Amino acid sequence: MEKVSTTDFNGASANVWSVEVADWIKGDGPDRIKVLSPPSTCGPNTDPYLDEGDPLETASRHGPTALFLVGDDLDWRTISPVQGLVELAPDEHMPTAWPAP
């Protein structure tokens, strides 16, 4: 996963990531897609992801991650700034609960 650009999303700057898709859990699609990471705030702001930072940036350092997306083949984004992904367990399976206790 790598950040490839930024774009305007509801008046705030949002990061766009190039994501390699290992498996589509529901539906199917290409092996690589661009995913917009919605900011935590709307409108002009010097820190659109607030104190937590861009969750896709954090996930890019973690490793295997499941993304929950809305959109179509041309326009993907995570479902929300805080519920758009879950980091997979070391065995690359979905955790039984999240966020982690």
Residue, then its C-alpha position, 0 to 999 in steps of 0.5 A: m500500500e502506498k500513498v499516491s495522491t491527495t484530493d478534496f473530500n467534503g472540503a478537506s484534503a484526503n489521501v488516496w492510496s494504491v492498494e494491492v488486493a490479495d482477496w476480495i471477500k465479497g464480490d471481485g475486482p482488480d488486483r490493484i485499486k485506488v482507495l480514498s481514506p476519508p478525513s476525520t474532519c470536514g472543511p479546511n483544516t491543517d490536520p484533516y486526520l486529527d491526532e490519530g493520523d490517516p488509518l491507511e498510513t498506519a495500516s501500511r506499516h502493519g502489514p495485512t489489513a482488511l479494508f471495508l470499502v464502498g464504491d465501484d471499480l472506479d471510485w473506492r473509499t473506506i466506509s468511515p475514517v474510524q471503521g474502514l479497516v481492521e489489521l489482520a492477526p499474525d496468521e492473516h485471519m480476521p481477529t475475533a474482536w476489534p478494536a483490540p481490548 
